[in-house]
Amino acid sequence: MLAWAVDTIDRTGVTEPSAHPIGDAVPEHAWLSGRYEDPYEGDSKVTETSVRLTGDWSPQQRADVFRAVSRA
């Protein structure tokens, strides 16, 4: 389940956690965010994305995913 989440989130480009530092547990209201600038239009076309892990994720699992995605 953790590998699936990391793989899925990696494809969205989000890498910035809302909580710093990432501890042993991350609350459900925390999120990951990212920003993508179009290579042809630069900062005139920017896509911002955020991801939250809600539902059956434990705070410890959420922390593991956040660390893996943010490479922290």
MOHUZI-V442634 format. One record per pair of residues at least 12 apart in sequence whose C-alpha atoms are under 8 Angstrom apart, sorted by the first residue. I is the first residue (numbers start at 1). J is the second residue. D is the distance in whole Angstrom. If there is no record, write none. Layout:
# MOHUZI-V442634
i & j & d
I & J & D
I & J & D
This chain:
# MOHUZI-V442634
i & j & d
2 & 61 & 7
2 & 64 & 8
2 & 65 & 6
5 & 65 & 7
6 & 65 & 6
6 & 68 & 7
6 & 69 & 6
9 & 51 & 8
9 & 69 & 7
10 & 69 & 6
12 & 34 & 8
12 & 49 & 7
13 & 34 & 6
13 & 35 & 7
13 & 36 & 7
13 & 49 & 8
14 & 32 & 6
14 & 33 & 5
14 & 34 & 4
14 & 35 & 7
14 & 49 & 7
14 & 50 & 7
14 & 51 & 7
14 & 69 & 8
14 & 70 & 8
15 & 32 & 6
15 & 33 & 6
15 & 34 & 6
15 & 69 & 6
15 & 70 & 5
15 & 71 & 8
16 & 32 & 5
16 & 33 & 5
16 & 34 & 6
16 & 70 & 6
17 & 30 & 8
17 & 31 & 6
17 & 32 & 4
17 & 33 & 6
17 & 66 & 7
17 & 70 & 7
18 & 30 & 6
18 & 31 & 5
18 & 32 & 6
18 & 33 & 8
19 & 31 & 8
22 & 63 & 7
22 & 66 & 7
22 & 67 & 7
22 & 72 & 8
23 & 63 & 7
24 & 59 & 8
24 & 60 & 6
24 & 63 & 6
25 & 59 & 5
25 & 60 & 5
25 & 61 & 8
25 & 62 & 7
25 & 63 & 5
26 & 59 & 5
26 & 60 & 7
26 & 62 & 6
26 & 63 & 5
27 & 59 & 6
27 & 62 & 8
28 & 52 & 7
28 & 53 & 7
28 & 54 & 6
28 & 59 & 7
28 & 62 & 8
29 & 52 & 7
29 & 54 & 8
30 & 52 & 7
31 & 50 & 7
31 & 51 & 6
31 & 52 & 5
31 & 53 & 7
32 & 50 & 5
32 & 51 & 5
32 & 52 & 7
32 & 66 & 7
33 & 48 & 7
33 & 49 & 6
33 & 50 & 4
33 & 51 & 6
34 & 48 & 6
34 & 49 & 5
34 & 50 & 6
35 & 47 & 6
35 & 48 & 5
35 & 49 & 6
36 & 48 & 6
